[in-house]
Amino acid sequence: LPHARGYIFQEGEILSPDGHCHAFDHRAQGTVFGSGAGVVVLRRLEDAIRDGDHIWAVIKGTAVNNDGAAKAGYLAPSVDGQAKAIAEAHAVAGVPADTIDYVECHGTGTYLGDPIEVAALTQAFAASTPETGFCRIGSVKTNIGHLDTAAGVASLIKVALALKHRELPPSLGYEAPNPAIDFESSPFRVNDSLREWVSHKGPRRAGVNSLGVGGTNAHAVVEEAPERAPSDPSDWPFQLLVVSGRSKAALDANARALAAHLRAHPEQPLADVAWTLKEGRRAFEHRRVLVAASHTEAADLLEGSDPRRVFNHQHLVDDPEVVFMFPGGGAQYAGMARELYATEPVFQDWMDRGLDVLQKRIDYDIRALWLPEPQDHARAVERLKQPSVQLPLIMIVEHALAQLWMSWGVKPAALVGHSMGENTAACLAGVMSFEDCIGLVHLRGQLFDSVPPGGMLSVPQSASALEAELGEGLDMASVNAPDLCVVSGPQHLLDALEARLRARDIEPQRIQIDIAAHSRMLEPILGRFEAYLRSIRLNPPKLPIISNRDGATLSAQQATDPMYWVGHLRNTVRFADCMASLIAANPQRVYLEVGPGKALGSLAQANGVPASQVINSLRHPEHDVPDDVWFVGTLGRLWANGVPVDWEPIWGEARRLRVPLPTYAFQRKPYFIQPGVATAPAQEARPAHIDDITRWGYQPRWRPRTADCEIDVATELGQTEPRHWLVFADEAGLTDAVSARLREAGHRVTVVRAGDLFARVAEHEFLLAPERGREGYDELMRELMASGHPPQAVVHGWLVTREERFRPGSSFFHRNLEQGFFSLLFLAQAMAEENLPKPMHLTVLSTGAVRVKDEP
């Protein structure tokens, strides 16, 4: 809004002679204009009460009329017209005048306007009560000036706040009454000091008077909000709090403001705060979630940002696809998901069903090993190392977790498992029944118990490099990432391989298992495994499963073929291929590890998935956080990534109320243009007059010249220290040649091409959609910073074309803006957000900028 620049007082005009508004005062000679706006939210009272809204005040009745035709002049106020509007508002509200404690007047502070307004109020009130001196009046114009068309809403807001706080704020600039106002015989007195608002006849009520030029008169009767029933106790001992912002700076500021508010308002139920944050606030791109049991804990977490308790995500797309990842053997720990079993009925029911099925197959108490008493914990840990004990328990926990997630509205778009985890995926997809899958996995564990001892070695090498080292007797058990494999076989051969690798400074790691899984050592047990598979019903999958065998989607023929599953037990787990297929299909998927630990989440990141898109359902065994707290936090992290979840299990049927919370922390920037300093023009001699009219103008022309220098580009680049060049490639091939020259000279080059979405298509090549604004540029910078190679120079060639044309969906003008001005602007903003070193060398190439040699 424009700054007021003062005014020159003129006798007889509306403006005050001293710069102050003295409403109802003996000094009243004019008003002062202010600058502002006001916003209120209106709802039907019953709807607001039903939905638990915070109600500041209730508008009981309103009336508006126009008496312009009955007045002598356009600007002249009228007693009768105002009085009729006030009386009508009382009638609509159904309240007598003597129940109104306060009137917020139009109160402009003019010598004639104030007496006419008070006379109109007196006339309207006197029609229903002879009482005098019971009602206070005031004007917010004495505080903030006359806001013109916003003056009425400012008055309404003042009254609503006064009702809420049960205090009458003073009307400023008042010493003695305007002698033209007969206060003694009226119901009114000027409220010249702060007073407690004591109700004398029922609920506190106020009138709001607002008058317009030309004869418009408006009046409203406003009443204090009804006492609302308190919210219900929460079903949860802790609450999930969500905060968001349009930028990281705004997110941090919103978090700080919320922390301060929580410390200042411990009376607000934390469940109501959580509900208001989620249901009463718009969710922006930058999001933060945390779980806390008290106001103090929540404030501490918001201020401290402990990465183990406070999670930050950037919402990239709406409704991203979710991939359920099921870990295999070795992920178990005693007591996993203990609190979920105690608090989540869906999880408990599926666990009980699975454990009952398993219990019939074994001669020990599986529940005592899963959830041991403290004195039995060490024994349970040892027993859970046995394949026939751990594998079926892991599978049951994974399946129960998957069912729990789906009950909360999290639906998988694809399933992937690692080794035994693919059996869980097959069960969830309907390939085999729950009971048959438990039997299969238990048999798998029993067969593992019977094979000769072996081992597994994790090696940080690519499969192609490692295969040459295996020789006879060793097998590639799994290819987990492009540079991470696992080898299986007899212990003595693994010892020899490990020694050879360490001699070449390669650091392999032994996996704490005495089974050579996915190797030739399992061949003696494959017959029994096949026999069981042929005894159960196998069905086509109802959900996409990414196969460990080849990284492709499991076909119906594969799923129903017992030999596929036999080969799955024996052959290499190609998890890296699985991840490559998933990422290629959609790089913005969210990967949810459905099972104990975070091994698959780590492998997903090793395959190029950003850490913020990888979430694990259960805590690490050494992480001292209850399982249900972790699970609800995970739910919040899914929401922060844009995954739609069902919040009803959190809110339940308990009545929740919206509570006042800090408003959005806008990142303000001043845009006022400072006025120039007035200076007297210098006395200058008149320029010489040119008589020849043909010399009054000019036209630029381009004349080609041979360059007067010789540059050997290859030599120049070769003598320059290698840098990381970010090249925005054109479609004419010019920048491709530039990139090639740079690479030949030893420079690192990352190419960005215009496309329809943001994606990484190769190690040093990205697609970016110029039509989608800044988001792609931010993601590009994050990817480059995460790789450890920030750009050191930029070549921007998106405006280079063989001929002038535009991309589909953009006009020629918009194409030039998107791929030119805005592209450079968003790139600069994204680089500034990452605090890249300054200055940054930027070369911009363009064609068609100017006309040369009379070309068309």
NUTI-920649 format. One record per residue (C-alpha): residue in three letters; x, y, z. Coordinates in steps of 0.25 Angstrom, whole numbers, padded with zeros to 4 digits, always signed. Layout:
BEGIN
ALAXYZ;...
! end
This chain:
BEGIN
LEU+0000+0000+0000;PRO+0005+0014-0003;HIS+0012+0022+0008;ALA+0004+0035+0012;ARG+0012+0047+0009;GLY+0005+0057+0018;TYR-0005+0068+0014;ILE-0007+0083+0014;PHE-0018+0087+0024;GLN-0029+0095+0018;GLU-0040+0102+0026;GLY-0054+0096+0024;GLU-0049+0083+0018;ILE-0049+0068+0024;LEU-0035+0067+0028;SER-0030+0070+0042;PRO-0022+0083+0045;ASP-0012+0075+0055;GLY-0010+0062+0048;HIS-0019+0055+0059;CYS-0033+0049+0059;HIS-0041+0055+0071;ALA-0054+0047+0070;PHE-0065+0053+0079;ASP-0055+0063+0085;HIS-0056+0078+0086;ARG-0044+0079+0077;ALA-0050+0071+0066;GLN-0048+0078+0053;GLY-0045+0067+0043;THR-0040+0053+0040;VAL-0027+0047+0036;PHE-0026+0036+0025;GLY-0018+0023+0027;SER-0014+0012+0018;GLY-0018-0002+0021;ALA-0027-0014+0017;GLY-0035-0024+0026;VAL-0039-0039+0024;VAL-0049-0047+0032;VAL-0055-0061+0029;LEU-0070-0063+0030;ARG-0077-0076+0033;ARG-0091-0080+0037;LEU-0090-0081+0053;GLU-0095-0095+0053;ASP-0085-0100+0042;ALA-0074-0093+0050;ILE-0078-0100+0063;ARG-0079-0113+0056;ASP-0066-0112+0050;GLY-0058-0108+0063;ASP-0055-0094+0057;HIS-0049-0083+0065;ILE-0060-0073+0066;TRP-0056-0059+0069;ALA-0070-0053+0069;VAL-0084-0055+0064;ILE-0091-0045+0055;LYS-0105-0045+0060;GLY-0111-0036+0050;THR-0108-0025+0039;ALA-0115-0014+0032;VAL-0111-0005+0020;ASN-0119+0006+0014;ASN-0117+0019+0006;ASP-0124+0032+0009;GLY-0117+0040-0002;ALA-0130+0044-0009;ALA-0134+0050+0004;LYS-0122+0059+0007;ALA-0119+0073+0003;GLY-0104+0070-0002;TYR-0096+0058-0007;LEU-0087+0058+0005;ALA-0096+0062+0016;PRO-0099+0052+0027;SER-0114+0049+0031;VAL-0119+0046+0045;ASP-0132+0039+0040;GLY-0125+0030+0030;GLN-0114+0025+0040;ALA-0125+0023+0051;LYS-0133+0015+0042;ALA-0121+0006+0038;ILE-0118+0004+0053;ALA-0132+0001+0057;GLU-0133-0009+0046;ALA-0120-0016+0050;HIS-0126-0018+0064;ALA-0139-0023+0059;VAL-0131-0033+0050;ALA-0122-0038+0061;GLY-0134-0039+0071;VAL-0128-0031+0082;PRO-0132-0019+0090;ALA-0124-0007+0090;ASP-0121-0007+0105;THR-0113-0020+0103;ILE-0103-0014+0095;ASP-0091-0010+0103;TYR-0082-0003+0093;VAL-0083+0003+0079;GLU-0071+0005+0070;CYS-0075+0017+0062;HIS-0071+0023+0049;GLY-0065+0034+0057;THR-0057+0042+0047;GLY-0054+0053+0056;THR-0061+0064+0048;TYR-0068+0075+0056;LEU-0082+0072+0049;GLY-0081+0058+0046;ASP-0079+0052+0060;PRO-0091+0060+0066;ILE-0100+0055+0055;GLU-0095+0040+0057;VAL-0098+0041+0072;ALA-0111+0048+0070;ALA-0115+0036+0060;LEU-0110+0026+0070;THR-0118+0033+0081;GLN-0131+0033+0073;ALA-0130+0018+0070;PHE-0127+0014+0084;ALA-0137+0023+0090;ALA-0148+0016+0082;SER-0146+0004+0091;THR-0140+0009+0104;PRO-0140+0022+0112;GLU-0127+0018+0120;THR-0115+0028+0119;GLY-0100+0026+0120;PHE-0100+0011+0119;CYS-0093+0009+0106;ARG-0079+0013+0102;ILE-0074+0018+0089;GLY-0061+0019+0081;SER-0054+0020+0068;VAL-0043+0012+0062;LYS-0040+0024+0053;THR-0033+0030+0065;ASN-0023+0019+0065;ILE-0020+0016+0050;GLY-0027+0027+0043;HIS-0038+0026+0032;LEU-0036+0014+0023;ASP-0046+0019+0013;THR-0053+0006+0007;ALA-0046-0003+0018;ALA-0051+0006+0030;GLY-0063-0003+0032;VAL-0056-0016+0033;ALA-0045-0010+0042;SER-0056-0006+0052;LEU-0062-0020+0051;ILE-0048-0026+0054;LYS-0046-0017+0066;VAL-0060-0021+0072;ALA-0057-0036+0070;LEU-0044-0034+0077;ALA-0050-0026+0088;LEU-0061-0037+0090;LYS-0051-0048+0090;HIS-0042-0041+0101;ARG-0054-0036+0108;GLU-0047-0022+0109;LEU-0052-0009+0103;PRO-0040-0002+0097;PRO-0039+0014+0098;SER-0043+0023+0087;LEU-0031+0032+0086;GLY-0030+0047+0085;TYR-0041+0050+0095;GLU-0041+0061+0105;ALA-0055+0067+0106;PRO-0067+0065+0099;ASN-0071+0072+0086;PRO-0080+0083+0091;ALA-0090+0080+0079;ILE-0092+0066+0085;ASP-0102+0064+0096;PHE-0096+0052+0104;GLU-0103+0055+0117;SER-0117+0051+0111;SER-0112+0040+0102;PRO-0109+0025+0105;PHE-0094+0028+0101;ARG-0081+0031+0108;VAL-0067+0032+0101;ASN-0058+0020+0105;ASP-0046+0028+0107;SER-0038+0018+0115;LEU-0036+0003+0115;ARG-0047-0004+0123;GLU-0051-0018+0126;TRP-0063-0022+0118;VAL-0073-0026+0129;SER-0086-0031+0123;HIS-0099-0026+0130;LYS-0110-0032+0122;GLY-0107-0045+0116;PRO-0096-0048+0106;ARG-0086-0036+0102;ARG-0091-0029+0090;ALA-0086-0017+0081;GLY-0091-0009+0070;VAL-0082-0006+0058;ASN-0086+0007+0050;SER-0080+0010+0036;LEU-0085+0021+0027;GLY-0082+0024+0013;VAL-0082+0036+0004;GLY-0095+0038-0004;GLY-0104+0033+0007;THR-0100+0019+0010;ASN-0102+0015+0024;ALA-0098+0001+0030;HIS-0100-0005+0044;ALA-0096-0018+0050;VAL-0099-0024+0063;VAL-0088-0033+0068;GLU-0088-0043+0080;GLU-0077-0050+0087;ALA-0075-0065+0083;PRO-0082-0075+0090;GLU-0075-0084+0100;ARG-0070-0096+0092;ALA-0069-0110+0097;PRO-0055-0114+0100;SER-0048-0124+0090;ASP-0048-0139+0094;PRO-0035-0145+0100;SER-0026-0151+0089;ASP-0025-0166+0087;TRP-0010-0164+0085;PRO+0000-0160+0096;PHE+0008-0152+0085;GLN+0004-0144+0073;LEU+0009-0142+0059;LEU+0012-0128+0056;VAL+0014-0123+0041;VAL+0020-0110+0037;SER+0022-0105+0023;GLY+0027-0093+0015;ARG+0029-0088+0000;SER+0044-0087+0003;LYS+0054-0093+0013;ALA+0055-0079+0020;ALA+0040-0078+0021;LEU+0039-0093+0027;ASP+0050-0089+0037;ALA+0043-0076+0041;ASN+0029-0083+0042;ALA+0036-0094+0051;ARG+0042-0084+0060;ALA+0029-0076+0061;LEU+0021-0089+0065;ALA+0032-0093+0075;ALA+0030-0079+0082;HIS+0015-0080+0081;LEU+0015-0094+0088;ARG+0024-0089+0099;ALA+0014-0077+0101;HIS+0001-0085+0100;PRO+0002-0098+0108;GLU-0013-0098+0110;GLN-0016-0101+0096;PRO-0017-0116+0095;LEU-0006-0122+0086;ALA-0015-0130+0078;ASP-0023-0118+0074;VAL-0010-0111+0070;ALA-0007-0123+0062;TRP-0020-0124+0055;THR-0020-0109+0052;LEU-0007-0110+0046;LYS-0011-0121+0037;GLU-0026-0118+0034;GLY-0025-0103+0035;ARG-0013-0099+0028;ARG-0009-0100+0013;ALA+0003-0110+0011;PHE+0014-0104+0003;GLU+0026-0110-0004;HIS+0036-0110+0007;ARG+0031-0118+0019;ARG+0035-0122+0033;VAL+0029-0133+0041;LEU+0032-0138+0056;VAL+0025-0145+0067;ALA+0024-0140+0081;ALA+0017-0143+0094;SER+0017-0129+0100;HIS+0018-0114+0096;THR+0032-0113+0102;GLU+0037-0125+0094;ALA+0031-0120+0081;ALA+0037-0107+0083;ASP+0050-0113+0086;LEU+0050-0121+0074;LEU+0045-0110+0065;GLU+0057-0101+0070;GLY+0067-0112+0070;SER+0064-0120+0057;ASP+0070-0133+0062;PRO+0071-0141+0049;ARG+0067-0154+0056;ARG+0054-0147+0061;VAL+0051-0136+0051;PHE+0049-0139+0037;ASN+0050-0129+0025;HIS+0045-0133+0011;GLN+0042-0125-0001;HIS+0029-0128-0008;LEU+0032-0131-0022;VAL+0019-0136-0029;ASP+0005-0139-0024;ASP+0002-0153-0021;PRO+0015-0159-0025;GLU+0016-0174-0027;VAL+0020-0183-0015;VAL+0029-0195-0016;PHE+0028-0205-0004;MET+0042-0211-0002;PHE+0042-0224+0006;PRO+0056-0228+0012;GLY+0061-0242+0013;GLY+0068-0250+0024;GLY+0077-0244+0034;ALA+0068-0232+0036;GLN+0061-0237+0049;TYR+0063-0233+0063;ALA+0056-0237+0076;GLY+0045-0228+0079;MET+0043-0222+0066;ALA+0030-0215+0064;ARG+0026-0218+0079;GLU+0019-0205+0081;LEU+0011-0206+0068;TYR+0006-0219+0072;ALA+0001-0213+0085;THR-0006-0201+0079;GLU-0010-0204+0064;PRO-0021-0214+0063;VAL-0019-0217+0048;PHE-0004-0220+0050;GLN-0008-0228+0063;ASP-0019-0236+0055;TRP-0009-0240+0044;MET+0002-0244+0053;ASP-0007-0253+0061;ARG-0012-0259+0049;GLY+0002-0262+0043;LEU+0008-0266+0057;ASP-0004-0276+0059;VAL-0001-0282+0045;LEU+0014-0283+0048;GLN+0012-0288+0062;LYS+0005-0301+0057;ARG+0018-0304+0049;ILE+0028-0303+0061;ASP+0031-0308+0075;TYR+0035-0295+0082;ASP+0028-0282+0086;ILE+0030-0273+0074;ARG+0024-0261+0082;ALA+0034-0263+0093;LEU+0045-0261+0083;TRP+0039-0250+0076;LEU+0035-0241+0088;PRO+0044-0247+0099;GLU+0044-0243+0114;PRO+0056-0235+0117;GLN+0063-0247+0124;ASP+0061-0255+0111;HIS+0066-0245+0101;ALA+0080-0250+0099;ARG+0074-0264+0097;ALA+0064-0259+0087;VAL+0074-0252+0079;GLU+0083-0264+0077;ARG+0071-0273+0073;LEU+0066-0262+0063;LYS+0079-0264+0056;GLN+0074-0278+0051;PRO+0068-0277+0037;SER+0056-0286+0041;VAL+0053-0277+0052;GLN+0056-0263+0046;LEU+0051-0264+0032;PRO+0036-0267+0034;LEU+0036-0257+0046;ILE+0041-0246+0036;MET+0031-0250+0026;ILE+0019-0249+0035;VAL+0024-0236+0041;GLU+0026-0230+0027;HIS+0012-0235+0022;ALA+0006-0229+0035;LEU+0013-0216+0032;ALA+0008-0215+0018;GLN-0006-0218+0022;LEU-0005-0207+0033;TRP+0000-0197+0022;MET-0011-0200+0013;SER-0021-0198+0024;TRP-0015-0184+0026;GLY-0018-0181+0011;VAL-0003-0184+0006;LYS-0005-0192-0007;PRO+0007-0198-0014;ALA+0009-0196-0029;ALA+0020-0207-0029;LEU+0026-0217-0020;VAL+0040-0221-0019;GLY+0047-0231-0010;HIS+0061-0235-0007;SER+0063-0250-0007;MET+0053-0256+0003;GLY+0046-0242+0002;GLU+0041-0245-0012;ASN+0033-0257-0005;THR+0026-0246+0003;ALA+0023-0238-0009;ALA+0017-0250-0016;CYS+0008-0252-0004;LEU+0003-0238-0004;ALA+0001-0238-0019;GLY-0008-0251-0018;VAL+0002-0260-0024;MET+0001-0269-0012;SER-0008-0270+0000;PHE-0003-0264+0013;GLU-0003-0278+0019;ASP+0004-0284+0007;CYS+0015-0273+0008;ILE+0017-0275+0022;GLY+0019-0290+0019;LEU+0028-0287+0008;VAL+0037-0278+0016;HIS+0038-0287+0028;LEU+0042-0298+0018;ARG+0052-0289+0012;GLY+0058-0287+0026;GLN+0058-0302+0030;LEU+0065-0305+0017;PHE+0076-0294+0020;ASP+0077-0301+0034;SER+0081-0314+0027;VAL+0091-0309+0016;PRO+0106-0310+0019;PRO+0113-0297+0025;GLY+0117-0286+0016;GLY+0118-0271+0016;MET+0115-0258+0008;LEU+0125-0247+0005;SER+0121-0233+0002;VAL+0130-0226-0009;PRO+0130-0212-0013;GLN+0132-0215-0028;SER+0124-0216-0040;ALA+0118-0229-0045;SER+0127-0229-0057;ALA+0140-0227-0050;LEU+0137-0237-0039;GLU+0132-0249-0048;ALA+0147-0250-0053;GLU+0151-0253-0038;LEU+0141-0263-0034;GLY+0147-0276-0041;GLU+0142-0289-0038;GLY+0133-0291-0025;LEU+0128-0277-0023;ASP+0115-0271-0028;MET+0110-0257-0029;ALA+0099-0257-0019;SER+0094-0243-0022;VAL+0097-0230-0029;ASN+0092-0219-0020;ALA+0097-0207-0027;PRO+0106-0203-0038;ASP+0118-0204-0030;LEU+0113-0214-0019;CYS+0112-0229-0020;VAL+0111-0241-0010;VAL+0119-0254-0013;SER+0114-0267-0007;GLY+0122-0280-0005;PRO+0131-0289+0004;GLN+0138-0281+0015;HIS+0152-0285+0011;LEU+0149-0280-0004;LEU+0144-0267+0002;ASP+0156-0265+0011;ALA+0165-0266-0001;LEU+0156-0256-0009;GLU+0156-0247+0002;ALA+0172-0247+0003;ARG+0173-0245-0012;LEU+0164-0233-0011;ARG+0170-0227+0001;ALA+0184-0228-0006;ARG+0178-0218-0017;ASP+0173-0209-0006;ILE+0159-0213-0008;GLU+0151-0215+0005;PRO+0141-0226+0005;GLN+0132-0229+0018;ARG+0128-0242+0023;ILE+0113-0244+0025;GLN+0110-0250+0038;ILE+0103-0262+0033;ASP+0108-0277+0031;ILE+0100-0280+0019;ALA+0104-0278+0005;ALA+0091-0273+0000;HIS+0088-0272-0015;SER+0099-0282-0019;ARG+0102-0296-0024;MET+0103-0300-0009;LEU+0087-0300-0009;GLU+0085-0309-0020;PRO+0083-0322-0011;ILE+0071-0315-0005;LEU+0064-0310-0018;GLY+0056-0322-0020;ARG+0048-0321-0007;PHE+0046-0307-0009;GLU+0040-0310-0023;ALA+0031-0321-0018;TYR+0025-0311-0008;LEU+0023-0301-0019;ARG+0016-0311-0027;SER+0007-0314-0016;ILE+0001-0300-0014;ARG-0007-0291-0023;LEU+0000-0280-0031;ASN-0007-0269-0037;PRO-0004-0257-0046;PRO+0000-0245-0038;LYS-0010-0234-0035;LEU+0001-0224-0033;PRO+0013-0221-0041;ILE+0025-0229-0035;ILE+0039-0225-0040;SER+0047-0239-0041;ASN+0060-0241-0034;ARG+0063-0251-0046;ASP+0064-0240-0057;GLY+0060-0227-0051;ALA+0047-0227-0060;THR+0032-0227-0056;LEU+0029-0242-0052;SER+0020-0248-0062;ALA+0008-0257-0060;GLN+0015-0268-0066;GLN+0027-0266-0057;ALA+0018-0265-0044;THR+0011-0278-0047;ASP+0023-0286-0051;PRO+0029-0293-0039;MET+0042-0294-0046;TYR+0043-0279-0046;TRP+0043-0279-0030;VAL+0053-0290-0030;GLY+0062-0282-0039;HIS+0059-0270-0030;LEU+0065-0278-0018;ARG+0077-0282-0025;ASN+0081-0271-0035;THR+0087-0257-0033;VAL+0078-0246-0027;ARG+0079-0235-0037;PHE+0074-0224-0028;ALA+0082-0213-0036;ASP+0074-0217-0048;CYS+0061-0216-0040;MET+0064-0202-0036;ALA+0069-0198-0049;SER+0055-0202-0055;LEU+0048-0195-0044;ILE+0056-0182-0046;ALA+0055-0182-0061;ALA+0040-0183-0060;ASN+0038-0172-0051;PRO+0049-0164-0044;GLN+0040-0158-0034;ARG+0035-0170-0027;VAL+0035-0171-0012;TYR+0042-0184-0006;LEU+0036-0190+0006;GLU+0044-0201+0013;VAL+0033-0210+0019;GLY+0040-0218+0029;PRO+0051-0217+0040;GLY+0064-0209+0038;LYS+0068-0200+0027;ALA+0077-0209+0018;LEU+0068-0207+0006;GLY+0067-0192+0008;SER+0082-0191+0008;LEU+0083-0200-0005;ALA+0072-0191-0012;GLN+0081-0179-0009;ALA+0093-0186-0014;ASN+0085-0188-0027;GLY+0083-0173-0028;VAL+0070-0171-0021;PRO+0070-0157-0013;ALA+0070-0160+0002;SER+0058-0152+0004;GLN+0050-0161-0005;VAL+0054-0174+0004;ILE+0047-0176+0017;ASN+0047-0188+0026;SER+0035-0193+0034;LEU+0042-0198+0046;ARG+0053-0192+0054;HIS+0067-0197+0055;PRO+0069-0206+0067;GLU+0078-0197+0074;HIS+0069-0185+0072;ASP+0063-0182+0085;VAL+0049-0178+0080;PRO+0036-0186+0082;ASP+0031-0193+0069;ASP+0018-0186+0069;VAL+0024-0172+0070;TRP+0034-0176+0059;PHE+0022-0181+0050;VAL+0014-0168+0052;GLY+0026-0160+0048;THR+0028-0169+0036;LEU+0013-0166+0032;GLY+0017-0151+0033;ARG+0029-0153+0024;LEU+0020-0160+0014;TRP+0011-0148+0014;ALA+0023-0138+0013;ASN+0027-0145+0000;GLY+0013-0143-0005;VAL+0007-0157-0003;PRO-0008-0157+0000;VAL-0010-0164+0014;ASP-0023-0166+0022;TRP-0022-0157+0034;GLU-0035-0162+0041;PRO-0027-0172+0049;ILE-0019-0161+0055;TRP-0031-0152+0058;GLY-0041-0163+0061;GLU-0055-0160+0065;ALA-0050-0150+0076;ARG-0055-0136+0075;ARG-0044-0126+0071;LEU-0044-0111+0071;ARG-0037-0101+0062;VAL-0028-0092+0071;PRO-0021-0079+0067;LEU-0007-0082+0063;PRO+0004-0073+0057;THR+0001-0068+0042;TYR+0010-0070+0031;ALA+0024-0064+0032;PHE+0025-0057+0019;GLN+0039-0054+0013;ARG+0037-0039+0011;LYS+0044-0031+0001;PRO+0043-0016+0000;TYR+0039-0011-0014;PHE+0037+0004-0011;ILE+0044+0013-0020;GLN+0051+0024-0012;PRO+0048+0038-0017;GLY+0059+0045-0024;VAL+0065+0057-0018;ALA+0060+0070-0024;THR+0071+0078-0031;ALA+0071+0091-0039;PRO+0074+0089-0053;ALA+0088+0094-0057;GLN+0089+0105-0067;GLU+0094+0099-0079;ALA+0097+0105-0093;ARG+0087+0101-0104;PRO+0091+0090-0113;ALA+0095+0094-0127;HIS+0083+0094-0137;ILE+0085+0084-0149;ASP+0077+0090-0161;ASP+0078+0077-0169;ILE+0066+0069-0166;THR+0072+0056-0172;ARG+0083+0057-0161;TRP+0073+0057-0149;GLY+0072+0041-0148;TYR+0081+0029-0151;GLN+0079+0014-0153;PRO+0089+0004-0148;ARG+0096-0005-0159;TRP+0105-0017-0157;ARG+0118-0018-0166;PRO+0125-0031-0165;ARG+0140-0030-0162;THR+0151-0041-0162;ALA+0156-0043-0147;ASP+0169-0037-0145;CYS+0173-0048-0135;GLU+0177-0062-0135;ILE+0172-0072-0125;ASP+0176-0086-0123;VAL+0164-0091-0115;ALA+0169-0105-0112;THR+0182-0099-0107;GLU+0175-0089-0099;LEU+0166-0099-0092;GLY+0177-0109-0090;GLN+0185-0098-0082;THR+0173-0095-0074;GLU+0171-0102-0060;PRO+0160-0113-0062;ARG+0146-0108-0057;HIS+0132-0113-0056;TRP+0124-0107-0068;LEU+0108-0107-0068;VAL+0104-0106-0082;PHE+0089-0103-0086;ALA+0089-0110-0099;ASP+0082-0104-0111;GLU+0075-0113-0122;ALA+0084-0108-0133;GLY+0096-0115-0128;LEU+0105-0103-0126;THR+0107-0106-0111;ASP+0109-0120-0113;ALA+0122-0116-0121;VAL+0125-0107-0109;SER+0123-0119-0099;ALA+0132-0128-0108;ARG+0143-0118-0108;LEU+0142-0116-0093;ARG+0143-0131-0090;GLU+0155-0132-0100;ALA+0162-0122-0092;GLY+0160-0130-0079;HIS+0148-0122-0073;ARG+0136-0128-0067;VAL+0123-0125-0074;THR+0108-0127-0070;VAL+0098-0125-0081;VAL+0084-0120-0078;ARG+0074-0121-0089;ALA+0059-0116-0090;GLY+0049-0126-0088;ASP+0035-0129-0082;LEU+0040-0132-0068;PHE+0052-0132-0059;ALA+0060-0145-0060;ARG+0074-0150-0060;VAL+0075-0158-0073;ALA+0090-0161-0071;GLU+0102-0159-0062;HIS+0105-0145-0067;GLU+0092-0141-0074;PHE+0078-0136-0069;LEU+0065-0132-0075;LEU+0058-0120-0070;ALA+0044-0114-0073;PRO+0045-0099-0076;GLU+0030-0098-0076;ARG+0029-0103-0061;GLY+0036-0091-0055;ARG+0047-0091-0044;GLU+0045-0105-0038;GLY+0054-0112-0048;TYR+0065-0102-0046;ASP+0065-0104-0031;GLU+0065-0120-0033;LEU+0077-0118-0043;MET+0085-0111-0033;ARG+0082-0121-0022;GLU+0086-0132-0031;LEU+0099-0125-0034;MET+0102-0122-0020;ALA+0099-0136-0015;SER+0109-0141-0026;GLY+0120-0133-0019;HIS+0122-0125-0033;PRO+0116-0112-0032;PRO+0117-0104-0046;GLN+0128-0094-0047;ALA+0124-0089-0061;VAL+0111-0088-0069;VAL+0109-0088-0084;HIS+0094-0085-0087;GLY+0090-0088-0101;TRP+0075-0091-0101;LEU+0072-0079-0110;VAL+0081-0084-0121;THR+0073-0089-0132;ARG+0074-0093-0147;GLU+0062-0085-0150;GLU+0052-0077-0141;ARG+0042-0087-0136;PHE+0035-0090-0122;ARG+0033-0103-0114;PRO+0019-0109-0114;GLY+0010-0103-0104;SER+0018-0089-0104;SER+0016-0077-0113;PHE+0028-0071-0119;PHE+0029-0060-0109;HIS+0027-0070-0097;ARG+0037-0079-0102;ASN+0047-0068-0102;LEU+0044-0064-0088;GLU+0044-0078-0083;GLN+0057-0082-0089;GLY+0063-0069-0088;PHE+0060-0058-0078;PHE+0053-0067-0068;SER+0063-0079-0070;LEU+0074-0070-0066;LEU+0066-0064-0055;PHE+0062-0077-0049;LEU+0076-0082-0051;ALA+0082-0070-0043;GLN+0072-0072-0032;ALA+0075-0087-0031;MET+0090-0085-0030;ALA+0088-0074-0020;GLU+0080-0083-0011;GLU+0092-0093-0011;ASN+0102-0082-0008;LEU+0111-0085-0020;PRO+0124-0077-0020;LYS+0123-0064-0026;PRO+0126-0059-0037;MET+0121-0069-0046;HIS+0125-0069-0061;LEU+0113-0069-0070;THR+0113-0069-0085;VAL+0100-0067-0092;LEU+0098-0071-0107;SER+0086-0067-0115;THR+0082-0066-0130;GLY+0072-0056-0136;ALA+0075-0045-0125;VAL+0078-0034-0136;ARG+0077-0033-0151;VAL+0090-0034-0158;LYS+0093-0031-0173;ASP+0078-0029-0176;GLU+0075-0043-0174;PRO+0059-0045-0173;
! end
